[in-house]
Amino acid sequence: MRRREFIALAAGAAVWSVGARAQDRRMRIGVLSGVASTDPQMQARLAAFQQGIRQLGWDDGRNVQIDYRFALGRAEQAELAAQELAALKPDVIVAHSTPNVVAMRNVAPAVQVIFVMVSEPVSQGFVKSLASPGGNLTGFSNSEPTMGPKWLELLKEMAPRTTQACVMFNPDTAPYVVPLVERIKAVAERFAVQVISAEVREASRIEPAIAALAPTAGLIVPADIFIGAHRQRVLDSASLHRIPAIYGFNFIPSEGGLMSYGPDFIDQFRKAAEYTDRILRGAKAADLPVQQPTKFEMVINLKTAKALGLNVSLALQTAADQVIE
């Protein structure tokens, strides 16, 4: 056998050997959530991810180990949870929400990370561009530029007497809302509405912020991991002070919220399973484009509308993807 042919065969055998060992080794996935494990919505999202992983050939406990940590939307908890996951030497991390992505990037910058429910990943410095992330992070964005103005449009259509719209969020957990407020303000004159913001960093500040609103005010509540964790306070306060509100989380009307408009977050976790599979099989986050939502759903709770004295037009009900009687 010629020396060149022998070297080629030996190199091929070495590549096959490394690949075979990688297949024999149990791969490891870390999941860092910003919501408690007992939260029904988080359970539904994780179930979608787990189902997707199984369908792609990964059996938790056999050829893959999935480790979960729950940081509950606070930066210090996220840092600790990220350190715990990094110590397990995962092959890939699925990070839910901005604080957890920041923590994971700081603690383990070399680990491949797939983010879900994160907005403005370019402006936040997570990726170089949506098409070519370029680093160790990629994933699924939960907003696009027209979402903010759409919230104002729908709020005004639902509650025509609205003259003031308050955008409530925690700037520490949802920094993307800051430029979003400016986009909403840019179209406010068209709807004869004054746009203000209420930055709440503590759950105890939610009710006072809503109580201080004008009688003809409406509330815009973007998808924010902090607000999501304390959504019952928002719902109770909006009901108590009779403030119509539109939410970025589509499940909130089923819990008593007036209406919502946003992407399907459970679907993002399902798609995250596909990216996880690709990375486990050798792909790099740098080469997987960030995906933006392409379908937005509107949900209306007619019972809540009636309690607020609102008449929901037939046109609005027809446009809704789901109407809760």
C-alpha positions as CSV (number, residue, x, y, z in Angstrom):
1,M,0.0,0.0,0.0
2,R,1.3,3.4,-0.9
3,R,2.2,5.7,2.0
4,R,-0.3,8.4,0.9
5,E,-3.2,5.9,0.8
6,F,-2.2,4.6,4.3
7,I,-2.2,8.1,5.8
8,A,-5.6,8.8,4.3
9,L,-7.0,5.5,5.6
10,A,-5.5,6.1,9.1
11,A,-7.0,9.7,9.2
12,G,-10.4,8.4,8.2
13,A,-10.3,5.7,10.9
14,A,-9.4,8.3,13.4
15,V,-12.3,10.5,12.5
16,W,-14.7,7.5,12.6
17,S,-13.3,6.6,16.0
18,V,-13.9,10.1,17.4
19,G,-17.4,10.2,16.0
20,A,-18.2,6.8,17.4
21,R,-17.0,7.8,20.9
22,A,-19.2,10.9,20.7
23,Q,-22.2,8.8,19.8
24,D,-21.5,6.4,22.7
25,R,-21.0,9.2,25.2
26,R,-24.2,10.5,26.9
27,M,-24.6,14.1,25.7
28,R,-25.6,16.8,28.2
29,I,-28.2,19.6,27.8
30,G,-28.7,22.4,30.3
31,V,-32.0,24.3,30.6
32,L,-32.0,27.5,32.4
33,S,-35.5,28.9,33.1
34,G,-36.6,32.2,34.4
35,V,-39.8,30.9,35.8
36,A,-40.5,28.5,38.6
37,S,-40.8,24.8,37.8
38,T,-44.3,24.8,39.3
39,D,-45.6,27.5,36.8
40,P,-48.1,25.8,34.5
41,Q,-46.9,27.8,31.5
42,M,-43.3,26.8,32.1
43,Q,-44.4,23.2,32.5
44,A,-46.1,23.4,29.1
45,R,-43.0,25.0,27.4
46,L,-40.7,22.4,28.9
47,A,-43.0,19.6,27.8
48,A,-42.9,20.9,24.3
49,F,-39.1,21.0,24.4
50,Q,-38.9,17.4,25.9
51,Q,-41.3,16.1,23.3
52,G,-39.3,17.7,20.5
53,I,-36.0,16.2,21.8
54,R,-37.6,12.7,22.0
55,Q,-38.9,12.9,18.5
56,L,-35.4,13.7,17.3
57,G,-33.9,10.6,18.8
58,W,-32.7,11.8,22.2
59,D,-33.8,9.8,25.2
60,D,-33.2,11.6,28.5
61,G,-31.3,9.2,30.8
62,R,-30.1,7.0,27.9
63,N,-28.1,9.0,25.2
64,V,-28.7,12.4,26.7
65,Q,-28.8,14.0,30.2
66,I,-31.0,17.1,30.7
67,D,-30.3,19.2,33.7
68,Y,-32.7,22.0,34.8
69,R,-32.2,25.1,36.8
70,F,-34.8,27.8,37.6
71,A,-33.6,31.4,38.2
72,L,-36.9,33.1,38.7
73,G,-36.1,36.2,36.8
74,R,-33.5,37.7,39.2
75,A,-29.9,38.5,38.1
76,E,-28.3,37.1,41.2
77,Q,-30.3,33.8,41.0
78,A,-29.5,33.6,37.3
79,E,-25.7,33.9,37.9
80,L,-25.8,31.2,40.5
81,A,-27.9,28.8,38.4
82,A,-25.6,29.5,35.4
83,Q,-22.6,28.5,37.5
84,E,-24.3,25.3,38.6
85,L,-25.1,24.3,35.0
86,A,-21.6,25.3,33.7
87,A,-20.0,23.0,36.3
88,L,-21.9,20.1,34.8
89,K,-20.0,20.7,31.4
90,P,-23.1,20.7,29.1
91,D,-22.7,20.4,25.4
92,V,-25.4,23.0,24.9
93,I,-27.5,25.3,27.1
94,V,-31.1,26.4,26.4
95,A,-31.5,29.8,28.2
96,H,-34.9,31.3,28.7
97,S,-35.2,35.1,29.0
98,T,-32.6,37.9,28.8
99,P,-31.2,37.7,32.4
100,N,-30.4,34.0,32.0
101,V,-28.7,34.6,28.6
102,V,-26.6,37.4,30.2
103,A,-25.7,35.1,33.1
104,M,-24.8,32.2,30.9
105,R,-22.7,34.3,28.6
106,N,-20.8,35.7,31.6
107,V,-20.2,32.4,33.4
108,A,-19.5,30.1,30.4
109,P,-18.7,32.1,27.3
110,A,-17.5,29.1,25.4
111,V,-20.7,27.0,25.8
112,Q,-23.1,26.8,22.9
113,V,-26.3,28.7,24.0
114,I,-29.8,28.6,22.4
115,F,-31.9,31.4,23.8
116,V,-35.7,31.6,23.8
117,M,-38.1,34.4,24.6
118,V,-35.4,37.1,24.1
119,S,-35.9,40.4,22.3
120,E,-33.6,42.6,20.4
121,P,-30.7,40.1,20.5
122,V,-28.5,42.2,18.2
123,S,-28.9,45.5,20.1
124,Q,-28.3,43.6,23.4
125,G,-25.0,42.3,21.9
126,F,-26.0,38.6,22.0
127,V,-25.4,38.1,18.3
128,K,-23.7,40.1,15.5
129,S,-26.7,39.8,13.2
130,L,-29.8,37.7,12.9
131,A,-28.7,35.9,9.8
132,S,-25.1,35.3,11.1
133,P,-24.9,35.2,14.9
134,G,-21.2,34.8,14.8
135,G,-20.5,33.6,18.3
136,N,-21.7,30.9,20.7
137,L,-25.3,32.2,21.0
138,T,-28.3,31.9,18.7
139,G,-32.0,31.2,19.2
140,F,-35.5,32.7,19.0
141,S,-36.5,36.3,19.3
142,N,-40.0,37.1,20.7
143,S,-40.6,40.5,19.1
144,E,-40.3,42.6,16.0
145,P,-40.5,46.3,15.4
146,T,-44.2,46.7,14.7
147,M,-45.4,44.9,17.8
148,G,-45.4,47.9,20.1
149,P,-47.6,50.1,17.8
150,K,-49.9,47.1,17.2
151,W,-50.5,46.8,21.0
152,L,-51.5,50.5,21.1
153,E,-53.8,50.1,18.1
154,L,-55.6,47.1,19.6
155,L,-55.9,48.7,23.0
156,K,-57.5,51.8,21.5
157,E,-59.9,49.6,19.4
158,M,-60.8,47.6,22.5
159,A,-61.2,50.6,24.8
160,P,-61.9,53.7,22.5
161,R,-62.1,56.1,25.6
162,T,-58.4,55.4,26.3
163,T,-56.5,58.7,26.4
164,Q,-53.4,57.5,28.2
165,A,-51.4,54.3,27.6
166,C,-49.0,53.1,30.3
167,V,-46.3,50.6,29.3
168,M,-45.4,48.5,32.4
169,F,-42.1,46.6,32.6
170,N,-39.0,45.9,34.6
171,P,-36.0,47.4,32.7
172,D,-33.6,44.9,34.4
173,T,-35.4,41.9,32.9
174,A,-36.8,43.4,29.8
175,P,-34.4,46.1,28.5
176,Y,-35.8,45.7,25.0
177,V,-39.0,47.6,26.1
178,V,-37.1,50.9,26.4
179,P,-36.8,51.4,22.6
180,L,-40.2,49.8,22.2
181,V,-41.8,52.6,24.2
182,E,-40.3,55.1,21.8
183,R,-41.8,53.3,18.9
184,I,-45.2,53.4,20.6
185,K,-44.8,57.1,21.3
186,A,-44.0,57.7,17.6
187,V,-47.6,56.6,16.6
188,A,-49.4,57.9,19.7
189,E,-50.7,61.1,18.1
190,R,-52.5,59.0,15.5
191,F,-54.6,57.4,18.2
192,A,-55.0,60.6,20.4
193,V,-53.2,58.8,23.3
194,Q,-50.5,60.0,25.6
195,V,-47.9,57.2,26.2
196,I,-46.1,56.9,29.5
197,S,-44.1,54.1,31.1
198,A,-44.0,52.5,34.6
199,E,-40.7,50.8,35.4
200,V,-41.3,48.4,38.2
201,R,-38.4,46.5,39.7
202,E,-40.2,45.2,42.8
203,A,-43.6,43.3,42.9
204,S,-44.8,45.7,45.6
205,R,-44.7,48.6,43.1
206,I,-47.1,47.0,40.6
207,E,-50.4,47.9,42.3
208,P,-49.4,51.5,43.2
209,A,-48.3,52.1,39.6
210,I,-51.6,51.0,38.3
211,A,-53.6,52.8,41.0
212,A,-51.9,56.1,39.9
213,L,-53.2,55.9,36.3
214,A,-55.8,58.2,35.0
215,P,-59.4,57.0,34.9
216,T,-59.2,56.8,31.1
217,A,-55.9,55.0,31.0
218,G,-55.0,51.7,29.5
219,L,-52.2,49.3,30.2
220,I,-49.7,47.8,27.8
221,V,-47.8,44.9,29.4
222,P,-45.0,43.5,27.2
223,A,-43.6,40.0,27.6
224,D,-41.3,40.4,30.6
225,I,-40.0,37.5,32.7
226,F,-40.5,39.6,35.9
227,I,-44.0,40.7,35.1
228,G,-44.8,37.1,34.0
229,A,-43.7,35.8,37.4
230,H,-45.9,38.4,39.1
231,R,-48.8,38.5,36.6
232,Q,-51.4,37.8,39.2
233,R,-50.6,41.1,40.9
234,V,-51.1,42.9,37.5
235,L,-54.3,41.1,36.9
236,D,-55.7,41.8,40.3
237,S,-54.7,45.5,40.2
238,A,-56.0,46.0,36.7
239,S,-59.3,44.5,37.8
240,L,-59.5,46.5,41.0
241,H,-58.9,49.8,39.3
242,R,-60.8,48.9,36.1
243,I,-57.9,49.4,33.8
244,P,-58.1,47.7,30.3
245,A,-54.9,46.0,29.5
246,I,-53.2,44.2,26.6
247,Y,-50.5,41.7,27.3
248,G,-47.6,40.2,25.3
249,F,-48.1,36.8,26.9
250,N,-50.9,35.0,25.0
251,F,-51.9,32.8,28.0
252,I,-52.9,35.7,30.3
253,P,-56.4,36.1,29.0
254,S,-57.1,32.5,30.0
255,E,-56.1,33.6,33.5
256,G,-58.4,36.6,33.5
257,G,-56.6,39.2,31.4
258,L,-58.5,41.3,28.9
259,M,-56.6,40.6,25.8
260,S,-53.2,39.6,24.4
261,Y,-51.2,39.9,21.2
262,G,-47.9,38.0,20.7
263,P,-46.1,35.0,19.4
264,D,-46.5,31.4,20.5
265,F,-43.9,30.9,23.1
266,I,-44.5,27.1,23.5
267,D,-43.7,26.8,19.8
268,Q,-40.3,28.6,20.5
269,F,-39.4,25.8,23.0
270,R,-40.4,23.2,20.4
271,K,-38.2,24.9,17.8
272,A,-35.4,25.2,20.4
273,A,-35.4,21.3,20.5
274,E,-34.5,21.3,16.8
275,Y,-31.6,23.7,17.3
276,T,-30.4,21.7,20.3
277,D,-30.4,18.5,18.1
278,R,-28.4,20.2,15.4
279,I,-25.8,21.4,17.9
280,L,-25.6,18.0,19.6
281,R,-24.9,16.6,16.1
282,G,-22.1,19.0,15.4
283,A,-23.6,22.3,14.2
284,K,-22.4,25.6,15.7
285,A,-24.6,28.4,17.1
286,A,-22.6,30.8,14.9
287,D,-24.1,29.2,11.8
288,L,-27.7,28.9,13.0
289,P,-29.7,32.1,12.2
290,V,-31.7,33.8,14.9
291,Q,-35.4,33.2,14.1
292,Q,-38.0,35.9,14.6
293,P,-41.7,35.2,15.2
294,T,-43.7,35.1,12.0
295,K,-47.1,34.5,13.4
296,F,-48.8,36.5,16.1
297,E,-52.0,35.5,17.9
298,M,-54.6,37.6,19.5
299,V,-56.7,36.4,22.4
300,I,-59.7,38.2,23.9
301,N,-61.5,37.4,27.2
302,L,-65.1,38.6,26.8
303,K,-66.0,38.0,30.4
304,T,-63.3,40.4,31.5
305,A,-64.4,42.9,28.8
306,K,-67.9,42.8,30.1
307,A,-66.7,43.4,33.7
308,L,-64.9,46.5,32.5
309,G,-68.0,47.7,30.7
310,L,-66.4,47.3,27.2
311,N,-68.3,46.3,24.1
312,V,-66.1,44.2,21.9
313,S,-66.8,44.8,18.3
314,L,-67.7,41.9,16.0
315,A,-64.7,42.9,13.8
316,L,-62.3,42.6,16.7
317,Q,-63.8,39.2,17.8
318,T,-63.6,38.0,14.2
319,A,-59.9,39.0,14.0
320,A,-59.0,37.2,17.2
321,D,-57.4,33.8,17.1
322,Q,-59.2,32.8,20.3
323,V,-62.2,34.3,22.1
324,I,-62.8,33.3,25.7
325,E,-66.5,33.4,26.6
